[in-house]
Amino acid sequence: MKTKHVQYETKGTCSKLIDVTADENNVIQQVFFLGGCNGNLQGVSQLVRGQHIDDVIKRLDGIRCGTKVTSCPDQLCRALEQLKQAPIDD
């Protein structure tokens, strides 16, 4: 299976980095968050694994955290948008 991968530096959240991998069909294989609310982000990671990138973006895009203009799920959408454009590894 061929994959693609990005490490996305988050903006405006407690997490600092999202490491995400998808296959050549844009199905998410792995998501790791550095920092943030560990239990919640482990849950998000497990829920999106096996999902198509576009489906996750539709569900999570625009979610806010308290008074912040973004959230970790919203930042995951930014990472996934980058991942869609990433080259496929051989």
ChimeraX attribute file (.defattr): number of C-alpha atoms within 10 A of each C-alpha:
attribute: neighborCount
match mode: 1-to-1
recipient: residues
	/A:1	7
	/A:2	10
	/A:3	18
	/A:4	21
	/A:5	23
	/A:6	19
	/A:7	16
	/A:8	19
	/A:9	14
	/A:10	21
	/A:11	14
	/A:12	13
	/A:13	19
	/A:14	13
	/A:15	19
	/A:16	15
	/A:17	21
	/A:18	21
	/A:19	17
	/A:20	22
	/A:21	20
	/A:22	26
	/A:23	18
	/A:24	15
	/A:25	13
	/A:26	18
	/A:27	20
	/A:28	24
	/A:29	19
	/A:30	16
	/A:31	22
	/A:32	16
	/A:33	22
	/A:34	15
	/A:35	13
	/A:36	14
	/A:37	12
	/A:38	12
	/A:39	9
	/A:40	11
	/A:41	19
	/A:42	13
	/A:43	10
	/A:44	17
	/A:45	19
	/A:46	15
	/A:47	12
	/A:48	17
	/A:49	18
	/A:50	14
	/A:51	15
	/A:52	17
	/A:53	20
	/A:54	14
	/A:55	11
	/A:56	19
	/A:57	18
	/A:58	10
	/A:59	12
	/A:60	16
	/A:61	16
	/A:62	15
	/A:63	16
	/A:64	16
	/A:65	14
	/A:66	8
	/A:67	7
	/A:68	10
	/A:69	12
	/A:70	18
	/A:71	23
	/A:72	27
	/A:73	22
	/A:74	21
	/A:75	25
	/A:76	25
	/A:77	22
	/A:78	18
	/A:79	22
	/A:80	27
	/A:81	14
	/A:82	14
	/A:83	22
	/A:84	19
	/A:85	10
	/A:86	14
	/A:87	12
	/A:88	14
	/A:89	11
	/A:90	7
